[in-house]
Amino acid sequence: MIKQERIIFIDLMRALAVLMMVQGHTIDAFLSDEYRTSDSLLYNFWVTMRGFTAPIFMISSGVAFSYLFNLSGKTFHENPRVIKGIQRFILLVLIAYLLRFPTHRVIEFSIVSFEQWMIFFQVDALHLIGTGILFLIFLSYISEKFKVNIYLVYSIAALFFFIMWNFTEQINWANFLPIPFAAWFYHKTGSLFPIFPWSGYVITGGILGVYLAKNPGIFKEKKFVLKLSGIGLLFLILALLTSFIQNKFFGYKYFITDNLFVIFLRLGVVLLLNSIMATISLFVDEIPEIIKQVGRYTLIIYAVHVIILYGSAWIPGFYMFWPKSLSLAGSILAAISLILLMILMVHLLEKYKFAFSKKLKNKKKPIEQTN
């Protein structure tokens, strides 16, 4: 079994991803429409950066799970991460549906409107990450079962989800499947993160996770940073090349080249961000504990901040009172406040967890002394 080692840049990326998501949701919820103009450089920059938040979140989730999954060195059936991964999938999907539950009455649905059901069935980030983890487990099984290189299996799977996006988005899945299932395949049902192409980002993260697990300590070497930044730059070059071909021969309304440009651009930016974080980790042996904690509690932060902003079937959120009605300064202040609140929550959770474990340890001591 390979010794588990804390990889600083993964902690940094996970913390960055969840905090970017908190600020993105907050500003989007409160910022008045008068500030949402293409003439504003600040707004354009924010929209552009927000477009990379979800890929960062998905890829970081894939890296973290795949790294731990492949670190054990055990066979698929002996790997404890199989059960943990399946449990994680169930938990994420369950929480995702609970956050969108259409009524405060647990078993009474007669008052639920069609629009509320449509919102309930929309596939969001938690659905997708849970499903991505399930795909990683399944692909690992395929790799071991048929003795195929795991990098090849993951790469083919990621390409499949990226390429099929060109076709799945052009199919009205609601004509063939019930809405609860059709929502997983395309965004016209309101889903923000259908499995095409988004599962591809989780699986791409899985490739990096495998590499880190199979090459212990590689993240401490400059050559790793250079490889990572090189691959990131290659994807950006492919994005520019795709954009050139699209503009020269097809026009910007051509669906396939437009999708390829978006995928290459997202992968390139996220990998370059990872290389920047990996560079930082070369010069520091330790990062503040709170950053690790924020990365560790991404699920709780996600669920709590969504409830605070948008509410749930049982409690209202602040969006109900100030929907897209705050100034730029007010929206930024709200985002900073919510980020600080999430950090405080994580700190208190860790403090309670430490106190609780200490209490349990103290209770066991008298018993051990008696024996």
Buried (B, 14 or more C-beta within 10 A) or exposed (E): EEEEEEBBBBBBBBBBBBBBBBBBBBBBBBBBEEBEEEEEEEBEEBBEBBBBBBBBBBBBBBBBBBBBBBBBEBEBEEBEBBEBBBEBBEEBBEBBBBBBBBBEEEEEEEEBEEEBBBEBBBBBBBBBBBBBBBBBBEBBBBBBEEEEEBBEBBBEBBBBBBBBBBEBBEEEBBEEEEBEEBBBBBBBBBBEBBBBBBBBBBBBBBBBBBBBBBEEEBBBEEEBBEBBBEBBBBBBEBBBEBBEBBEEEEEEEBEBBBBBBBBBBBBBBBBBBBBBBBBBBBEEEEBEEBBBBBBBBBBBBBBBBBBBBBBBBEEEBBBEEBEBBBEBEBBBBBBEEBBEBBBEBBBEBBEEEEEEEEEEEEEEEEEEEEE
